């Protein structure tokens, strides 16, 4: 059994502790304060396909309208593991600090030794977007989306936003320690068995054009949405070139972006830098979404 490339995102926001749990497949509503109030709703494990992993949770704010924008959360886990529950802290942070946004926390089909993540997981995101569009009047939300992804989920968020958003519905994308260039020499010429397991995951005869085709760095264009990038200088899985090179390319293309680099952090962080990440993310959302 090959090891997952990522052990999972290690970022922990310690602004609060989640003190309650929710049962699966439950719909929560709040009581309207008057006849004109649109109540908040939470729908868990909404199915968008036949696979058990093809589900999402949606958190709809009170008093929303068809102009209410949506933030989509995409978990990490090396494309082979992880779950939307890993993003629970972000859901609560969004509801506390950005309560005017609808939040969609997604699962997607996971790769294994016989099933490549690409394009399967990108197709899942497309299906989710189409489902949200089909239900926008039912949910009372807009067709304007932002992405917040961690680790492999950040890679998927960027790649979908840069290369699959045919109708330009994505207003912004945030990457926390997401790989950007799978064809980076730091990956191809690696001597690390964990990183090699990732290469093996993509197939025995992977060629550079395939890697480039599924790399945000190689698919981004000058009409890409505003992008904010967060990376750690001591990350054992994401070479410094990953964030820096994409930032340089976004600058060259004239794409609005922000690059935040923590020299002493690894593949995740807590404490003051976690708070700094969230503060900068909120400001970016306010400016671009």
Order of alpha helices (4+ residues) and beta strands (2+ residues): beta-beta-beta-beta-alpha-beta-alpha-alpha-beta-alpha-beta-alpha-alpha-alpha-alpha-beta-alpha-beta-alpha
